[in-house]
Amino acid sequence: MWYDKKGDWSKAHEIVANASDADSAWVHAYLHRKEGDFNNAHFWYLRSGQPEFPGELSQEWEQITSVLLKKVNATHEC
C-alpha cells in the first residue's frame, strides 16, 4: 500500500503477486480495481474473502491500510 500511495503501482503489484495470503489478495484486488481490470479484481476479491468495495479508491485504500496496520499493531503488543 505504501508503494501504491507513492505512485509505484508496479512495485506494489510485484510484492502482492508473489504472496499467497488473504491480505495480499485483498491488496491485489484493490490494485487491479485501480488499474481498471475489474475481472481480475473480482477474482482477487474472491481469493481474499473480502467483498468488492463499492466506494472510491481512496476510501478503499484507507480501509485496507487501517485494517492491516491494526493487525500489525496487535502482533507487536505485549
N, C-alpha and C positions, 0 to 999 in steps of 0.2 A: 504494500500500500504506500510505503514511503517513496519508492521509485515512481509509482504512478503519480503521486502528488507532485513530484519533482519534474514530471513531464517525460519520464522514460518508460513508456508503455512496454517497449520491447524487453527491457531488463526485468520489469515486474512479471511479464508473461513468461520469460525464461525461467524465473525462480519457481513459479507455481506449476509450470508444465512438467517439472522434474519431481514434483511432490505427489503423494497419493492419499493424503489425509483429507477429511471433510472440510476443514477450514481453508486449506489451499484450493479445494474445488470451489468453494464459495467465492474466493478472490478471483479464481479463474473465470467463473461465471460473470462476475462484475466486469472484468477486463474485456470479455467478449461482447458483453452488452455495450460497453463504452465504445468498442470498435464498430458496433453496428451489426455484428454477426449474431443475430438473435437465435438462430437454430443451434449454434454451438453453445451460446449462453444457456439456453434451455437444458441442453444435455448436462452442463456442469452444475446448474442449479439442482437437477435431479440427483447427481452424484453427491452433492454437498448436503442434501437433506433440507435445504433452505428453500422457502418459496421465492418465486420470481418477484423482484422488488418493483412495486408499482409507481414509485416516486422518481424524483430527479436523481441523476447520477451523484451529485454532491451529497444528497441525503443518504444514499446507499453507502457512499464512501465513509461518511460519518458513522453510520450504524455498524458497518463491518469493523472499522477501526476501533470503535468503542468496545464492542464485544471481544475482539481479540486482545486489546490492552487489558481488559478486566481479567481475562484468562491468564495472561502473563503475570499480572499483579498477584493473582490468587496463588499461583505456584511459587511466588517468592515471599509470601507472608509466612511468618514463623508462628 
